[in-house]
Structure formats: structure tokens, C-alpha cells
Amino acid sequence: MTQAKSPPPGGSGPERSRMGPTRISTLVVAALAAAAVAWLLISTLYYSGIPRLPWLPVVTLAGLAALEAYAAINTRGRIERKPGRDAVDPLLVARFVVLAKASALAAAIFAGFYAGLTGWLFVETTRAALDDRPAAGGGLLASLALVGAALWLERSCRVPKRPDDEREDDPRESRPGQR
């Protein structure tokens, strides 16, 4: 007589294939790791041999933060079907979610790198370090703004809760033992 095998924990199933919201802990760990790498790299390399920090990454990160914040406002209004707004394309919302998740992680890494660099620059007393402090601080602020905008965009792409009287019967709710 054979016994039915239960699926292995952590296997593939309908619940395992779902994409969840970005975890803040993941972003914090990525930022801390990038800060440590930045501090180690800048402290082991000869700092005066490195060119001045450019402002272009700062402007790029700030521009991306502004674009994602605008997309969050626009998408939320379209999902809620506010007057004067077109209906939203579900595929566009899925793409925005992927963009938001990717840019939140990338911006957390940039924020960690700029935090490590900024911390080291405030410890260093050379003229070159003093000149690079504004660009490093601006990069840190722009990275944090992009993290915030990306998390806002991700949250804006959620489907709003429907009132109970309009809720359709979900076939998963009728099966016991299912989530």
C-alpha cells in the first residue's frame, strides 16, 4: 500500500509563486552591505588618486525619483477610476510594480554606498574630501528619495479593497485548508 506524499515545504505551489511587497529589511540589509563595501573600498584605496565625485548620478537618481513619484500619483488615480482619468492597463501596472521593486533595491544599494562614502568623507580632513562632501550628501538624499518614490509606486499599484456587498465569491474561500 502506498501512501500519498505531501508536497515538500517551500515547494512550488500557487502560494509560492506570488510576488509580495518589497521588504524593508531587504532594503536595509542591502544598504548596510553597500555602506560597508564603500567604506572599505575608499579607506583602502588612495583617496587623492580618485577623481572628484560627479553630480550626474545625483541628478539621475533625483530625476528617477520624480518620475516614479509622478507615476505613483497617476497610477493610483487611474486604478481608483477618478473622474477625468483613463482606465489603467493591467500590464502597465505589472510593469510599474517590477520597476518599483527593482529601483527600490538599486536605490537602497546606492544609498548605502553614498552613506558609507559620506561617512568616510566627514572623517577625512583633506581638501579633496571637503570638496566631495556636497556631491556625496546629495547622492545620499537622492537615493533615499528614489527608495521612497519606488515604495510609493509599488503601494500605488495595489488593487483597492472592494466593499463587501460587491465582492464576488472567491473559489479559494470555499475550500478548507487553503489560504
Secondary structure, DSSP 8 states (H G I E B T S, - for coil): --------TT-SSTTTT------HHHHHHHHHHHHHHHHHHHHHS-GGGS----SHHHHHHHHHHHHHHHHHHHHHHHHTT-TT-----HHHHHHHHHHHHHHHHHHHHHHHHHHHHHHHHHH--SHHHHHHHHHHHHHHHHHHHHHHHHHHHHHHTS-----GGG----TTTTSTT--
